[in-house]
Amino acid sequence: PNSRANTAASSLVTVRDFSARAARMSAVVELGNSRAVSLSGFPKQLQGELGPAITFDLDGNGTAELITSRVKTTGVSGRGGTPTGKGALFAWLASGVSAANPADSGGLAAETDESVVGQPAISAHPSGGAPIIAAATPGMLYLWRAQDGNADQRWDEVARAALPADTVAWNVMIRDTLVVAYGPAGVAVKSISGLPVTSFVPGARSMAWTGNGAQFVAGVGSDIYRLFISPTSRAADVFSLIRSAGGAVTAIVAGQVDGTTPAVVVQSVGIAGASRITVLNAGDLSPMGSFDIAPGLRSGETVLGTLILMDADWDGRKDILAPTSAGRLVMSTIEGVVLDGAPRTISQRGGWQNVDLLGADIGGSVTPEVFVLDDAGVMSISPSSTSVGTQVGNPAQTSAALGGIAVPQGTSTAIFVTDARGGVSAYDLRVGWSGLGAVWPMRMGNAAGTAFTSLPTITPLPASSGMLPADRVYNWPNPVYGSETRLRFFTDRDGTVTVTIFDVAGDRVTELRGVAVGGRDNELVWNVSGIQSGVYLARIEVTGGGQTAAAIVKIAVVK
């Protein structure tokens, strides 16, 4: 299975890296000569601990540069002890050359007086020219332009603005002419020239732009707040309570769900570690729903505070994805319907604590991939199947970001990786790159740090039409080994649904009733805890618009 014969042939299939012999095993399957290769000029080794990887087209040539921060330098070797020295930002071209100084490969682009600096945010400048970069320390916001006007081989510093003192670096995001800094000590809004705009307390640990003007959503303890910056009057600026999240807010993301529906997704942790999802309309922030994203977690398993939005099931609508502490991936629609196969086991070792998720249709194949970054390396998976693609091993990785790089054949997809030991790696995945397919290419969704994705979903697979198409009616799982199964169906109109369960003798076992929402997949849950093993028939009947349609599903219950 590890033969490399005929490596150049497109029909080559290589199976490698088998896990230990067990009832359930894993392996890596490569199609053709598809393994990622390290970019020339990488890896690099720096002193200190590096922050998240960010990709952005700094020079406007259509390809990505890598930007990261050194969150702290400690001791002689740069690891361990009390933070010392200056904080720093680094930037490299895909060739490994410094973006601020082409004669250097060290990558140093800017420095801060304080030793601890958080994740930078990068955005095009509203007036054109070099991009604007923002980063914060525990007490200061720094702003730079990605240019070297004074020939000191560093980015030009635009301004510094004092922030309330904190024990950790402030988070930052850039939206148009505003820079929003947030953290436990408060929320501070500055202009991109460093001038104060407004500030509020209490502090926010999570924030996202809503896609609607200067409106943001923040997580303050177990509450959800609205931040609105008026374009005309400071007196009209608002930082107000919207509603309770029902538990401590751990993550907020936002984006266009299907091209017409903008949504804000808030994750919170409630009783016994249950992960609650609250969905708001991104326009008026009215509630759209609330549900437990992972009702079937194992004992001691929790959902981590890392959310992304992407179309995982190819239906043209974005879904919610999040990792768990047991090395699994939970996936749900915006309405709370658990996707087939979720939770998906990604790592048999489990023990996840801090995991990055990226989402993109990198090859233009209309089959989205999720890139999972854990302490074993980067792996790409197809969320709707069991396939596992490119793996890049590095046991100390911190963060990863996707971007396009120039190759002789055009533009290829690269993944840039930073780690907690000062390492920087970059790999060519050897598949075509399209920015339109990169729905969630880095932490916080984009270089500006807004946690908002405005990119459209991939083109959905052809869907059946009609009131109750037979190929869109099924149950999962089937056979049923656990305590429940989900009866799923698509209908093109609103109505009511009745599911009648019969045994093979034709005797009625139970009946389920619910509401059918037109234009999307619906589901009802059948609890089989008190049901004997055997084969059952479920008659699903939908009534709406003066019409009725029915379909039959065969279900096997095994105990």
N, C-alpha and C positions, 0 to 999 in steps of 0.2 A: 504493500500500500504506500510505501514511501518512495517508490521508484520515480526517477526523474527522466526516464526515457521519453523521447518525443516532447520535450518541454514546450517547444514552440507551437505545437498543434493545438488548435482551439478545442479539440475534443478531449484533451487530457483532463483526467480527474485524479487528483491526489488526495488521499486521506492520511492525515498525520496527527501526531500529538494525542494518541489514545490515552484516556484516563485509566486508572487501575481497574482490573477486572472486577466487575460487580453486576448486580442485576440491572442497574441503569448506568450506562457508560456515555461518555462524550468524546468527540473527536472534531478536528478541523477539516473541512472539505474545501479544496481549492478547485476551481474550474479554470483550466488553462494555466498560463503562467501568471497568476493573479496576485502573488504575494507582494505586499508593500515593500518598497525599497527606500533606504535612507537617502535623503537629499544631500548632495555634495555641499560641504561646509557645515554639516551637522553630524553628530551631536556636539553640544557645547557644554562646558562645565563652569559655573560661576560660584562665587562664595555666597552663602546665605540661602534663605528660603524664598522660592519664587511664588508669585501669585498666579492667578488664572491666565491662560493663553487667550489672546484676542487677535483676530485677523481684521485688517482694514487696508483698503487701497490708498496708501498715503500719497503716492506720487501720480495717481490718475492714469496709470498705464493699463488698467483693467485686470491686474493680478494682485494677489494679497501679500501684505507684509505682516510679520509677526510682532506683536507688542506684548510686553509683560512687565510686571513690577517686581522689585525685590522687597518682599514684605518685612524682612528684617535680616540684619547681619549680626551674627553673634559669635563672640570668642575669636580665637586665632584662626580656626578653620572655617568660620562662618556658620557653625552649627552648635547649638547648645549654649546655655548661659543667658545673660542679660543682653537685650538688644543694644548694639553699639553702632557708631558710624552713621552714615547718611543713607536715607532711602533713595531708591533709584528706579528709573524707567529705562527699559531696554527695547530696541527695535531692530529687526533684521529684514533684509530682503530674502527671498527664497534661495538665493545663492549663498546665504550665510554671511554676507557683508553687512556692516552696520548701516541702517537707514539714515542715521544722522551724520555719519562720517564714512564715506565710501572707502577710505584708506585703512579702515579698522574693521576687525571682525568681532571685537568685544561687545559691540551692541549698545554701549552706554549712550542714552539720548537725553536724559535729564536727571537732576538730583533734587532731593528735598533735604532741608536741614534736619528734620526729625528722622529717626532710624526706621520707624514703622510707617509704611504707606500702603494704602488699600488698592483695590482693583481700579485701574484707570477707565475712563469713558472717552470715546473718540467719535467725532461727528464732523461732517462737512460744515464749513463756516457759511453762515447765511449770506454773507456778502461775497463769497467766492474765495479763491486763493487756497492757501494751505489749510488743512484740517485743524480743528481745535481739539486739544486734549486736556482733560481734567483729571485730577487725582487728589486725594485727601489723606492727611495724617490724623492723629487724634486731636489736633487743634488748629489745623490750617488747611485751606483749599488752595491748590496750585492750578494755574492755567497756562498752557503753552500753545504755540503754533508749530506745526510740523515743518519748520523751515529753519535755516541757519543764516539769518540776516547779518549777524555780526562776526561770522567766520570763527566762532569759538568751538566749532565741532559739537555743538549741543543745540537742542531745540530752543527757540526764542521764548523766554518766559514773558507772558502777557501781564499777569497779575497774581497777587496773593491776597487771600481774604481770610481773616481770623474766624474760627469756629469755636463754639463753646467747648471747653476742655473735656475730653473723654478718655477712657482707658484703652479704647480700640480705635482703629482708623475708621473714619466715616465712609459710608458708601456714597457713590456719586452716579448721576445719570445726566445726560444732556438732551434737551428737547428744544430745538429751534434756537432761540436766543437765551434760554434759561439753563442754568446748572442747578440741579437739585441735589443737595447733600443731606443724607439722613443716617440716623443711628440712634443708639439708646439715649443720647443727650438731647435729641430734638430733630427738627427738620429746618434746614436753612436753604433759602432760594437766593441765588446770585445771578447776575447777568453774565454773559460770556466774556465781558470785560472786567469782571470781578466786583462790580458794584453791588451793594446789598439791595435785594428786592423785598423780601419779607422773611420772617422766621416764626416758628411755632414750637410749643411743647404740648404734649409729651413726645417722647422719641418714638421712632418707627424702625422696626428691624427688617421689614419687607416693604417694597413699593413697586408699582408698575404704572406705566403710562396707559391711559385708557384708549388712546387713538383719537381722542376728541379734544382738540384745542390744547389748552394748558390745564387739563384735568387729570389727576392722578389718584390712585387708590393706595392706601397705606395700612399696614397691620400694626396696631398698637395694643400690645398684650393680647387679649382675647377679643378685641374689637376691630371693626373695619371702619376706616376714616376716609373722607373725601378731601383732597387738596385741590383747590381751584385758585389759579392765579389770574386775576382780572387784567386784561390788556389796557384798561383805561383808568382804573382807580385802585389804589392800594387798600382803600377802605372796603373794597368789595372782595378782597382775598379771603378765602375760606379754608379752614381746617376743621371739619366737623364730623361728628359721629354719624355713621350710616346705620349700622346694626351690629349685633354681637355675632361672632363667628362660632360660638359654642365651645371654644377652647383656644389655647394659645396659637396665634397665627404663625405658621412656619414658612410659608411661601405664597407669593402672588405672581401670576402670569396673566397675560391678556393677548387678544388677537382676534382677527376675523375668522369665524368658524367656517363659513361657507361662502364668503364673498358678500353677504348681505347682513349677517348677524355678528356684530362685535360683542365679545363677552369678556368678562373679568373672572378669573378662577382663583379662589382663595382656599388654601389648604390650612387646616387647623388640627391640632391634636387634642382629643377629648379624653373621656374616661377610659382607663385601661389601655391607653395608647391608640385608641381608634382614630383613624384619619378621616376627618370630615371635609367634604368639598362644598363650598358655597359658590354658586354661579350668579353673577350680576350682569345685567345689560350694561354694556360699556358706555352707552349714551346717557341715559338718565339714572343709571345705577340701581334700577329696580331689580328685585329678586327674580331669578329665572329658575332656581331650584337649589336643593340641598340634599346631599346623600353621602353615604359611607362608600368611599372609592374601593375598598377592599374588604368586603364582608366575610371572606373566607380565609382570613389569615391564621397561621399556625400559632400555637401558644408561644408567647414571647416575641413574635415577629411584629415589627412596626414599619410603617411607611415613612421613608426619609423625606426631608424637606427639599426635594429636588423635583420640580415639575417641568414638563415641557408640553407644548401643544403641537400636534402634527397628525396628519391623516394616516392612521396606522392600518386601517382596513380597506383603503382604496375606494371609499364611498363618496369622496368629494367633500367631506366634512371633517374638521379637525377633532381629534380625540385628546384625552388627558392621559399622560404617561408618568409614572413615578416608580422609583426603585424601592425595595424593601430591605430590611436588615438581614433577611435570610438569602439574599442573592437572587431575588425574583423581581419581575417587572409587572406591575399592575397597570391595566389599560381599561379605560372606560370612555363612553361617549360623553358629551357635554350634559346629556340628560340622565346620566348615571347607569346606562346599560353596560354591563361588563362585556368586553370583547371576547370572542372565542379564544380559548387557550389561555386566558389570563386567570391567575397570575402565571407568567412564563418563568420557568427556572432558567437563569442565565449562568450562575456560578454555583457549582455543587458544594463549594467550600463555605459559601455564605459569609457571615461576619462583616457585612458591609456597614460602614459608618458614614463615609463621605464619598458619594458617587456622582460623577458628571454624566449627563445624558445629552446627546446631540441628535438631531433629526434632519434627514435630507434624502431626497431622491437624487443621488449623486450621478448615476449613469444615464438618466433620462429614460429609465426602463419602466416607469410608472409603478415601481415597486419600492416603497419607502424603506429606508434603513435607519435603524437606531444604533448609534455608536455609544457603547457603555465603557466608561473609564472607571476601573476599580484598581485595587492595589496589585492586581496581577497583570494589568496592561489594558490596551484598547482592543475591543472586539466589536465587529459590526454584525447586526442580526437583522433579519426580516421579521418584523413583529407579527406578521400574519402566517408565518410558517416556522419550521424548525431549523432553517438554514442559518449557519454561522459563517461569516465571511472573514475578512482580514483581521488578523490578530497581531498586535505589536506589544512585545513584552517589556515591561519596565516596572519593577515592584515598588517604586516610590512616587508614582505619578500623582500630580495634583490636579491638572486640568488639561483640556484639549480643545482645539478649535479647528474648523474646516475652512478651506479657502482654495481659490483657483491659482495655479501656477502655470507659467509658460513652458511648453515642451515643443519639440519639433513638429509634432502632429497637431498642435493647437493649444488648448488649455486643459490641464489635468487637475484632478482633485488631490489636494494635499491635506494631511492632518498634522498639526503642530502641537507638541506636548511639552508641558513644563512639569517639574517635580519638586518635591520638598527638600531635595538635597542639592538644589542648584543646577540641575540638569535641564537642558533644552534639546528636544529632538524634533525632527521633521521628516515626514515620509510621503513619498508619492504613491497614491493608491492605484495609479494606472487605470483610472476610469475617467471619462469626460466630466468636466465641471460645468454646471449651470447655476448661476446665482439664484435663478428663479426656483430651483429645487431645494435650496438650502433654507428650510423653514426655521430651523433652530440650530444654527451652526456653531454656537459657542455658549458659554455660561451667560445668563441674563438675556439670551436670545439674540443679541446684536451688540456691536461694538459700542453703541451709545449707552448701553446698560439699562434700557427702558423696559426690559422683560415683555416686550410687545412684538408680535409677528403680524405684519400686514401682508405678507406674501400669500398668494392664492394657494389653495390646495392643489395637489396633482389632479390631472384629469381622471375622474372616477371611471372604474371599470364599467362596461355596459350593464345597466341594471334592467331587470325585468319591469314591465309596466303592467297595469291592470289592478283590479280590486284586490285580488289575493293570488298572485302568481305562485304556482306550485314550487318553483325552484327557489323561492324566497321563504318557504315555510319549513321549519325544521326544529329540532330540539338539541340542546347541548348542555352537558355531555350526553352521549349516547354510545354505548351502554352507560347506565347510571350506576355507579358504585358507591356514591356518597349519599347524602341525605336529601338532595334536591336536584332538579333539572330545570332548565329554562326553555320554555316554548317560545320560539321567535317567529315573527311573520312580518311581511311588508304589505302595506296597503296604500293605495293612492288617494284615499279620502278619510276624513274624520268619521268616527262611528263608535260602535260598541263591539266588544268581542266576548264570545262565550266559548270556553274550552270544556268539552265533555270527555272524560276518560272512561274507557271501557276495557274490561279484560277480554281474553280471547273467546270466552263463552258468550260475550255480548252483554254481560251484566254491567250496569253503570257503577263506576267506582267513586267518582267525585266530579264536581263541576267548578270551574274557575270563571270569574267574570272580571272584565276590566274595560278601559277606554282605549280605543285605537286612534293614533295620531297619523294623519295622512302624510305621505311623502317621505316616510322614514321607517326604519325597522322598529318594531315594538316587541315586548316580551312579557310573559307571565311566568311566575315561578310555581312549580308543582313540588310540594314537600312530600317525599316518598318515605319518610321515617317509619310510618306504620304500614307500609306496603310490602307484600311478599315478593320474592323473586318471580320473574315471569315476563311475558310479553304483553304490552298494553297498547291500545289504540287511542290516540287523541284526536278528536274532531274539533277543528278550529273554525269557528263561524264568525264572520265579520258582517255587521249590518250598518249601512250608512248611505245617505243620499237616496233613500227609497229602494235600495238594492241589498241583496244578501249573497255572500259567496262563502264557500266552505272548502276545507282541505283536510286530509287525514295524514297523521304522522304515526309511525310505528316506533314504540319505545321499549327498550329492553332494560329491566331492572335486575341487577345482580347483587346478591348479598351473601 
